Amino acid sequence: MDKILKIASAFIGIIVGAGFASGQEILKYFTSFGLLGTIGAIVSTALFAYLGMVLTQLGSRMQTSSHKDVIYKISGRYLGILVDFIIILTLFGVGVVMIAGAGSNLNQQFGLPPLVGSLLMVVIVFLTILLNVDKVIGVIGSITPFLILSVMGVSIYCLLTMDTSFDSLNSTAIEVPTTLPNWFISAINYVSLNIAVGVSMALVMGGSEKDERIAKWGGFLGGLGLGVLILLSHLAIFSKVDIVKDADFPMLAIMNDISPILAIFMAFILYGMIFNTAVSMFYAFGARFIQIGTIQFKEFVFVTLLIGFVLSFFGFTKLVDLFYPIIGYLGLFLVAALIFASFWMPEKVKR
């Protein structure tokens, strides 16, 4: 059970930085559709649980150390090229968004120039990537429980202290600008985006576990937990949408409204979750091209982080608005391949 929980925690940790740590993503993908966004969050929860299970099971079954072999196996030669490109683009692009988000986080809470938070993120990500994969998974998983407790605490507080109803807040919520056309497409796009974000590292995690059953249930529990956190975050932001609709980090704005002291604590947790996703993105991006643990791997990741740092100056909110929906639509090819693979699993690799 400990191994299952470790995989589940790490799976959540991989995605939360990109998926909902800031609250900006939840605001645009779910809360902007008001009451219908709640249904969308429930749909996303079911899909995350199923696809999380498929991902880690595939990784374990094929004992992979990179997403490349698995993707070509389940997608075929030609579709595999497209899916591989989408994953590569996602890994690097979301990594850049995380660097930008790190700067925006410290800027909103402490008034520091975005450059400071972004540069600090680059440094600690690089230092962490010097570790081996088991240690990286351990680092990612160790931070996740703090976010889970924080999100649950904030959500319960918001729901218990609501001085109005969701019905009356609905009109405010649907005025939040979003590039998604409706709640259903938004829910599917969100799952597709985050599976594209988590696929590479989730497969690597699964590949590090020889017991396929443990890997499978770890992925399922991680996906289910992720979905529940998304639903709770949406309800918290929805309950305070009139206050946080213009904030880069809505969850942080909620905490400031509750207690400035708790907001400082929350700022560090959010920074840690952004760090989780950033580590996963750049680690998996490097692993796609260079053998892990070599000098060339470390040099490649270092150069990639520097390029990401420069690109992060486009700004966190702009990058989320423009980049995330595109990846979500492209990621549908990956989701289709995973659903197909769940019915026709490749043969187990014995090592």
JOQUIRA-V895525 format. One record per helix or strand of 3 or more residues. SS is the DSSP state (2 for helix, 1 for strand). FROM is the first residue (numbers start at 1). TO is the last residue. Records with the same first field share a line. If there is no record, write none. Layout:
BEGIN
SS->FROM-TO + FROM-TO
END
This chain:
BEGIN
2->2-19 + 24-29 + 31-33 + 35-62 + 67-75 + 77-110 + 114-129 + 133-160 + 166-173 + 183-207 + 212-239 + 241-244 + 250-258 + 260-289 + 295-314 + 316-330 + 332-343
END
